Amino acid sequence: MRIFTAALATETNTFSPICIDRRAFEASLYAPPGKHPETPTLCTAPITVGRRVTAQKGWKLIEGTAAWADPAGLVNRQTYEDLRDEILGQLRAALPVDAVVLGLHGAMVADGCEDTEGDLLQRVREIVGPDVLVCAELDPHSHLTARRAAAADFFVFFKEFPHTDFVERAEDLWRIAIDKLEGRVEPVMSIFDCRMIDVFPTSREPMRSFVDKLIQIERDDADVLSLSVVHGFMAGDVAEMGTKMLVVTNGKAEKGEALARELGLELFSRRGTYRMPEIDERQAVAQALAAPAGPVVIADMWDNPGGGTAGDATVVLEELIAQDATDTAIGTIWDPMAVQICMAAGEGAEIPLRFGAKSAPGTGRPIDGIVKVVKLVRNAEMRFGESFAPFGDAVHIRVHGIDIILNTTRAQSFDPSLFSVMGIDPTSKKILVIKSTNHFFASFSRIASEILYCSAGTPYPNDPARTPYRRARRDIWPMVTDPHGFETTA
């Protein structure tokens, strides 16, 4: 067997003021054929898992380019088309192939191309023809469009949020692909539109039990090859935004459709109960200060670079200063200009500095003060599962008795090593402020005495009922209360 694999991924917050060009991919991950590291990144696990699987089978794996950019706003159209055409050219050179196995995200939007994954998959299908297997692993915070579903044989999405299972789901993807190539199964996708958009953390109920149920069905029902909840991405203003239920069966389309509807309606029935309990910055700081022990983690959940924001909001920091908080560390505030100034000043310097809140309204006000430059780190990285996530040249400063990490490459706060690499012992602090919606939970929950989800400012469109969408559909919950017509048909 000859199998082609590649990855092209980012998550596009169409409301973000930060556009993505080729430099953004090169700063996060740009690996030409054969140059991908041994450890997978979030959307490239099909490549690293594929190396192991094809070696065991004695098959030929032909690697194309792997490119990932940290989430932000629209992708520059020329950048997208260049990367797309690079991969498509590699696929043409690899022909003939028996399968194409891709790592995608599912929420990329380029200027002038709303459904980039659909565009890529359709072009892949045109190159390989109708009989070659085409499949992909995707992030659930994505848009399952009709165009991409028509172009592929099957998809597998991560089940967990935080996304701790991207390697396991890549293994599922390859297991189904192998069974298809060796003639044991015939994957068929069935999709149910839940007609809703919500936030579905699997670190708490009721989503935890729902995902556990999906896993059990996969184990017990031989006809079911894979089950996925496609959460949707509420910051993506695209026509097919929303939550979907995907069932992949072994040639049982009718059974798959019935199961997708059953599970999708069950998901819908609990709408509005999945999100984490959110408090504002005043309550979060006061509650953290009153806690008997630390570290108390305050998640500045909507200034999350993993959702495409700048990560430069200062709303929580302003409140910490107002309430005279000390023994506190913040990771991170994105401000490349401030980092450059601190790098020039050097470790140990005390300088006047203005930093933060430069990207957009709703992110607070810039902070002014005499800061001490404590530590400088070039090309800083934090752990993310088995891999590492870069956050660029970074500086540890201290102002108003608070330790703050300023960085140059936007990245959400995945792991406590974010602090330790900058010379801060996270376990010694009373309060840790991080920028992440829920991906932090897997690692920070191991050291936190308490976790507070803080909704501070408006850097991210987190209330879809009020978000000024221009392209997204309006016939789903919470934009309307009864999108399935249950009340009128009851």
C-alpha positions in Angstrom: 0.0 0.0 0.0 1.1 3.6 -0.8 -0.4 6.2 1.6 0.0 9.9 1.4 -0.3 12.0 4.6 0.0 15.7 5.3 -1.5 18.4 7.7 -2.7 21.9 7.2 -4.5 23.5 10.2 -5.4 26.6 12.2 -8.5 27.8 14.0 -9.9 31.0 12.7 -11.7 33.5 14.9 -13.2 35.7 12.2 -13.7 38.4 14.8 -10.0 38.5 15.7 -8.0 41.5 14.5 -4.8 39.4 14.1 -4.4 38.0 10.6 -2.3 34.9 9.8 0.4 34.9 7.1 3.1 32.4 6.3 5.2 33.7 9.1 2.6 32.6 11.6 2.8 29.0 10.3 6.6 29.1 10.4 6.5 30.4 14.0 4.2 27.5 15.2 5.0 24.6 12.8 6.1 24.3 9.3 7.6 20.9 8.5 8.3 20.0 4.9 8.2 16.3 3.9 9.9 14.0 6.3 10.9 16.9 8.7 8.0 16.5 11.1 9.3 15.8 14.6 8.7 12.4 16.3 6.2 13.9 18.7 2.8 15.0 17.3 1.2 18.4 17.6 -2.5 18.9 18.0 -3.5 18.4 14.3 -0.5 16.4 13.1 -0.9 13.1 15.0 -2.0 11.3 11.8 1.5 11.7 10.5 3.4 10.4 13.6 0.9 7.6 14.2 1.0 6.8 10.5 4.8 6.3 10.6 4.4 3.6 13.2 1.4 1.9 11.7 2.7 1.8 8.1 6.1 0.5 9.4 4.3 -2.4 11.1 2.3 -3.2 8.0 5.3 -2.9 5.6 3.4 -0.1 3.7 4.9 3.0 2.1 4.0 6.3 3.9 4.6 9.3 1.7 4.8 12.4 3.9 3.8 15.8 2.6 4.1 19.2 4.4 2.7 19.7 7.9 1.8 23.2 8.7 0.0 24.6 11.8 -0.5 28.2 13.0 -1.7 29.2 16.4 -5.4 30.4 16.2 -6.0 34.0 15.2 -8.1 35.8 12.6 -8.4 35.3 8.8 -5.6 33.5 7.0 -4.0 35.5 4.2 -5.5 34.1 1.0 -2.1 33.7 -0.8 -0.7 32.0 2.2 -3.5 29.4 2.3 -3.4 28.8 -1.4 0.4 28.4 -1.4 0.3 25.9 1.4 -2.7 24.1 -0.1 -1.0 23.9 -3.5 2.3 22.8 -2.0 0.5 19.8 -0.4 -1.6 19.1 -3.6 1.6 19.1 -5.7 3.2 16.6 -3.3 0.1 14.4 -3.6 0.3 14.5 -7.4 4.0 13.5 -7.3 3.2 10.6 -5.0 0.6 9.0 -7.3 -0.6 6.3 -7.5 -1.7 6.1 -3.9 -4.2 3.8 -2.1 -5.2 6.4 0.6 -4.9 10.0 1.7 -4.8 10.5 5.5 -4.9 14.1 6.6 -4.5 16.1 9.8 -6.9 19.1 9.7 -8.5 21.4 12.2 -11.8 22.2 10.6 -12.2 25.9 11.5 -9.8 27.5 9.1 -11.1 30.5 7.2 -9.0 32.3 4.6 -9.8 35.7 3.1 -12.2 34.9 0.3 -12.4 31.2 1.1 -14.9 30.3 3.9 -14.5 26.5 3.8 -10.8 25.9 3.3 -10.9 22.3 4.5 -13.8 21.6 2.1 -11.8 23.3 -0.7 -8.7 21.2 0.1 -10.6 17.9 0.4 -12.5 18.5 -2.8 -9.3 19.1 -4.7 -7.7 16.0 -3.1 -10.7 14.0 -4.3 -10.4 15.4 -7.8 -6.7 14.3 -7.9 -7.1 10.8 -6.6 -10.5 9.9 -8.0 -13.6 8.3 -6.5 -12.1 5.0 -5.4 -9.1 6.1 -3.3 -9.7 6.3 0.5 -9.7 9.9 1.8 -10.0 10.5 5.5 -9.0 13.0 8.2 -8.7 13.7 11.9 -10.1 17.0 13.0 -10.7 19.2 16.1 -14.3 19.3 17.3 -14.2 23.1 17.4 -14.9 23.1 13.7 -17.5 23.4 11.0 -18.7 20.1 9.5 -19.8 21.4 6.1 -21.6 19.5 3.4 -18.8 20.1 1.0 -16.1 18.4 3.1 -18.4 15.5 4.0 -19.1 14.9 0.3 -15.3 14.8 -0.5 -14.2 12.4 2.2 -14.9 8.8 3.1 -14.9 9.4 6.9 -13.7 11.7 9.6 -12.7 11.2 13.2 -12.8 14.1 15.6 -11.2 14.5 19.1 -13.7 13.5 21.8 -12.1 15.3 24.7 -12.1 19.0 25.6 -9.4 19.7 26.7 -8.0 17.8 23.7 -6.0 15.2 25.5 -6.9 12.4 23.1 -5.6 13.6 19.7 -3.1 10.7 19.5 -5.8 8.1 20.4 -8.2 9.5 17.8 -5.4 9.4 15.2 -5.0 5.7 16.1 -8.8 5.3 15.6 -8.5 7.0 12.2 -5.7 4.6 11.1 -7.5 1.6 12.5 -10.6 2.3 10.4 -8.4 3.2 7.4 -6.5 -0.1 7.6 -9.8 -2.1 7.9 -11.1 -0.3 4.9 -8.0 -0.9 2.8 -7.9 -4.6 3.7 -11.6 -5.0 2.9 -13.0 -5.6 6.4 -15.2 -2.5 6.6 -17.0 0.0 4.5 -17.1 3.3 6.4 -20.3 5.4 6.0 -20.8 8.8 7.6 -24.2 9.8 9.0 -24.6 13.4 10.3 -27.3 15.0 12.4 -27.6 18.8 12.7 -28.2 19.5 16.4 -29.2 23.1 15.5 -27.4 24.6 18.4 -24.0 26.1 19.4 -22.6 25.7 22.9 -19.4 25.0 24.9 -18.9 21.3 25.8 -16.1 20.8 28.4 -15.5 17.1 29.0 -13.8 17.8 32.3 -17.2 18.2 34.0 -20.7 16.9 33.8 -22.9 16.5 31.8 -20.5 16.2 28.9 -18.2 13.8 30.7 -21.0 11.2 30.9 -22.1 11.8 27.4 -18.6 11.2 25.9 -18.2 8.1 28.1 -21.5 6.9 26.6 -20.1 7.3 23.1 -17.0 5.4 24.0 -19.1 2.5 25.4 -21.3 2.4 22.3 -18.2 2.1 20.1 -17.0 -0.8 22.2 -20.4 -2.6 22.3 -21.8 -2.1 18.8 -19.8 -3.8 16.1 -21.6 -1.8 13.4 -20.3 1.5 14.9 -16.8 2.4 13.8 -16.6 5.9 15.4 -18.8 8.5 17.1 -17.9 12.2 17.3 -19.5 15.4 18.6 -18.6 18.2 16.4 -18.9 21.1 18.9 -18.8 23.8 16.3 -16.8 27.1 16.7 -18.8 30.0 17.8 -16.2 32.6 16.9 -16.3 31.4 13.3 -18.8 33.6 11.4 -19.5 31.1 8.6 -22.6 29.8 7.0 -22.6 26.3 8.4 -21.5 27.1 12.0 -23.1 24.9 14.6 -23.0 21.6 16.5 -23.3 18.3 14.6 -23.4 14.6 15.6 -21.3 12.3 13.4 -21.7 8.5 13.3 -19.4 6.4 11.2 -20.9 2.9 10.6 -19.7 -0.2 8.7 -22.1 0.2 5.8 -25.2 0.8 7.9 -26.3 4.2 6.8 -29.9 3.9 8.0 -28.7 2.7 11.4 -26.2 5.5 11.5 -28.8 8.2 10.7 -31.1 6.9 13.5 -28.2 6.8 16.0 -26.9 10.2 15.0 -30.4 11.7 15.5 -30.9 10.0 18.9 -27.6 11.1 20.3 -27.9 14.6 18.7 -31.2 15.2 20.3 -29.9 14.0 23.6 -27.1 16.5 23.4 -29.6 19.2 22.5 -31.9 18.4 25.4 -29.2 19.5 27.8 -28.3 22.7 26.0 -27.2 25.5 28.3 -26.0 23.2 31.0 -22.5 22.3 29.7 -20.6 25.5 30.1 -18.3 26.0 33.1 -19.7 28.3 35.9 -18.3 31.8 35.1 -17.7 34.7 37.4 -16.4 38.2 36.7 -13.0 39.6 37.5 -14.0 41.2 40.8 -15.5 38.1 42.2 -12.6 35.9 40.9 -9.9 38.0 42.5 -11.8 38.4 45.8 -12.5 34.7 46.0 -8.9 33.8 45.2 -7.6 36.2 47.9 -9.9 34.7 50.4 -8.9 31.1 49.7 -7.2 29.3 52.6 -4.4 27.9 50.3 -3.0 28.2 46.9 -2.3 28.1 44.1 -5.8 29.3 43.1 -6.0 29.2 39.3 -7.9 32.0 37.7 -8.6 31.1 34.0 -9.0 34.3 32.0 -11.1 32.1 29.8 -12.2 34.4 27.0 -8.8 36.0 26.4 -7.7 32.7 25.0 -5.1 32.7 22.2 -6.2 29.2 21.5 -9.5 30.7 20.4 -7.9 33.3 18.3 -7.7 36.3 20.6 -4.5 38.3 21.1 -4.0 37.2 24.7 -3.1 40.7 25.8 -6.0 41.6 27.9 -5.3 43.3 31.2 -8.7 43.3 32.9 -7.8 40.7 35.5 -4.4 42.3 36.1 -6.1 45.7 36.7 -8.4 44.0 39.3 -5.5 42.3 41.0 -3.8 45.7 41.4 -7.0 47.3 42.6 -7.4 44.6 45.3 -3.7 44.8 46.3 -3.0 41.2 45.4 0.6 40.0 45.6 2.1 36.5 45.6 0.6 36.2 42.1 1.9 35.2 38.7 0.3 35.8 35.3 1.1 33.8 32.2 0.9 35.3 29.7 0.4 38.8 28.3 1.2 39.0 24.6 3.2 42.2 23.8 6.1 41.7 21.4 7.1 45.4 21.6 7.3 45.3 25.4 9.4 42.1 25.2 11.8 43.8 22.8 12.2 46.7 25.2 12.9 44.4 28.1 15.4 42.3 26.1 17.3 45.5 25.3 17.3 46.5 29.0 18.6 43.2 30.2 18.0 41.0 33.3 18.0 43.0 36.6 17.1 46.3 34.9 14.3 48.5 36.4 12.6 50.4 33.6 9.4 52.3 32.9 7.2 50.2 30.7 3.7 50.3 29.2 2.4 46.8 28.2 -0.8 45.0 27.3 -4.3 45.8 25.9 -3.1 46.9 22.5 -5.1 44.6 20.2 -8.8 45.5 20.5 -11.5 47.1 22.5 -12.8 45.1 25.5 -9.3 44.0 26.6 -8.7 46.6 29.3 -6.2 49.4 29.5 -2.4 49.3 29.0 -0.5 49.0 32.3 2.1 51.6 33.2 4.7 51.1 35.8 8.3 50.8 36.9 9.0 47.1 36.2 11.9 44.9 37.1 13.2 42.6 34.4 13.7 39.3 36.2 14.4 36.8 33.5 14.8 36.7 29.7 14.3 33.5 27.7 14.7 33.2 23.9 12.4 30.8 22.1 10.6 29.8 25.2 8.5 26.6 25.2 6.0 24.9 27.6 4.9 21.3 27.7 1.7 20.2 25.9 1.2 16.5 26.5 4.1 14.7 24.9 5.0 17.8 22.8 6.1 21.3 23.4 4.2 24.6 22.6 6.3 27.6 21.7 5.5 31.0 23.2 8.4 32.9 21.6 10.9 35.2 23.1 9.6 35.9 26.6 10.4 38.0 29.6 9.5 37.6 33.3 8.8 41.1 34.8 7.7 42.1 38.3 5.4 45.1 38.8 3.1 46.0 41.8 4.4 42.9 43.5 3.0 40.7 40.7 5.1 38.4 38.5 4.1 38.6 34.8 5.2 36.8 31.7 5.2 38.8 28.5 5.6 36.8 25.3 6.0 37.3 21.5 4.3 34.2 20.1 0.7 33.9 21.1 -0.1 30.7 22.9 -2.6 29.7 25.5 -1.5 28.5 28.9 -1.3 24.7 28.5 0.9 23.6 31.4 2.6 24.9 34.6 6.0 24.6 32.8 5.0 27.9 31.3 5.9 29.5 34.6 8.8 27.3 35.6 10.7 27.9 32.4 10.5 31.6 33.2 12.0 31.1 36.7 8.6 31.1 38.6 7.6 28.2 40.8 3.9 27.9 40.1 3.2 25.8 43.2 4.6 28.5 45.5 2.1 31.2 44.4 -1.2 32.0 46.0 -2.8 33.0 42.6 -2.0 31.9 39.1 -3.7 33.7 36.2 -3.7 31.9 32.9 -5.1 32.5 29.4 -7.1 29.5 28.4 -10.8 28.4 28.2 -10.3 24.8 29.2 -7.2 23.2 27.7 -5.3 24.1 30.8 -7.4 21.8 33.0 -5.6 18.6 32.4 -2.3 19.8 33.7 -3.1 22.8 36.1 -5.8 20.7 37.9 -2.9 18.6 39.3 -1.5 21.6 41.2 -4.5 23.9 41.8 -6.2 24.1 45.2 -9.2 25.7 43.3 -10.0 26.7 39.7 -12.0 29.8 38.9 -13.4 30.4 35.4 -13.4 34.2 34.9 -15.3 36.0 32.2 -13.5 39.3 32.0 -13.9 41.9 29.3 -15.0 41.1 25.7 -12.0 39.9 23.7 -13.9 36.9 22.4 -17.5 36.6 21.1 -18.7 34.1 23.8 -22.5 34.9 23.7 -23.8 33.7 20.4 -27.3 35.1 21.1 -25.7 38.6 21.0 -22.8 38.1 18.6 -23.1 40.3 15.5 -22.8 37.5 13.0 -23.0 38.4 9.3 -22.7 34.9 7.7 -23.6 32.4 10.5 -27.1 30.9 10.5 -29.7 32.4 12.9 -32.0 29.4 13.1 -30.2 27.6 15.9 -30.2 27.7 19.7 -29.6 30.1 21.4 -30.5 32.5 18.6 -33.9 30.8 18.7 -35.4 28.8 21.5 -37.1 26.0 19.5 -35.1 25.3 16.4 -36.4 21.7 16.0 -40.0 22.8 16.3 -40.7 20.6 19.3 -43.1 23.1 20.9 -45.2 23.6 17.8 -45.4 19.8 17.0 -46.0 18.6 20.6 
